[in-house]
Amino acid sequence: MTQLHLVATALVAVALTASACGTGTRRETSLQDQVQVTGAFKARPTLRFKAPLSIEKSESWVTQAGRGDRVGAASTVILQLTITNGRTGKPAVSTLDKGQRPLDIRLGNQVFPSLAQALVGQRDHSRVVVASTPEDAYGSNGAPQVGLEADDPVLMVADILSTDPTTVLTSPTGATGTPPATAPRLVLADGVPARFDFTGARKPRKLVVIALREGTGPVVESPDRVAVDYLLQVWGAPEPVQETFSKEPTLISIGTSSGAIKAWDTALVGAKEGSRLLILAPPELAYGATAQQDIPSGSTLAFVVDVLGVG
């Protein structure tokens, strides 16, 4: 099990045992003065403090304030997270360790109480420091797999890379493009994508991304939280197997281990908010040999994706 999986597993498990906390920004115990955090945003932070650090009440503060969307109480956030043992002063685990990826977590029951409360209300691209009691972090069990005992206080540095967009378009914007004759034809019903017509289309051997509309808003980065409407149809099938155009847009994570399929991770990066994309995904960039509900193994997939919000 990788260190990243250890962090993610512990984050979920502790929510079942940890008590509610009183994370705040008050400085009665001057924890902010005792802990110095340096380093650039998105880079591994350096923490300097005198160990063992006594933490009687969980506290948090911001060392870099972002200007993006605010984190909501039920938001999904993409974080770089570094955890340090407050008793020993030693690093425990970090998503910035070699070979690791950012965490993609939903607040509420999937994260430490102290960390969740510290993140709510903060803006995207902020760096948040949390000094947490053991009860508000790993609970009574600790996390010996990463060097944290049951009574160890912890320091967490969370860089908010992205969160759910708070502004979502109702439809794509920008100039309309003309797809090549070899691409499947998108059929509209009352102006809304309804299905693909594969007559005369050439089945691709590699990923194909065609901008049907060129948006003018913020650019999708990796990683990012994105609001989309989409339609999915198996190549050659008469009808789609999934669509959200008749529902609310869906929120997805791009560039994380628990997010979208590989084709989307590649195709959406660089797209602007307001874009409509035609994505043709060969099996190795979709679900490969693993069959999904209504999607046979080895399927080439055709998507139309409206990028309606970028976190």
Secondary structure, 3 states (H helix, E strand, C coil): CCHHHHHHHHHHHHCCCCCCCCCECCCCCCHHHHCEEECCCCCCCEEECCCCCCCCCCEEEEEECCCCCECCCCCEEEEEEEEEECCCCCEEEECCCCCCCCEEEECCCCCCHHHHHHHCCCECCCEEEEEECCCCCCHHHCEHHHCECCCCCEEEEEEEEEECCCCCCCCCCCCECCCCCCCCEEEEECCEEEEEECCCCCCCCCCEEEEEECCCCCECCCCEEEEEEEEEEECCCCCCCEECCCCCCEEEEECCCCCCCHHHHHHCCCCECCCEEEEEECHHHCCCCCCECCECCCCCEEEEEEEEEEC
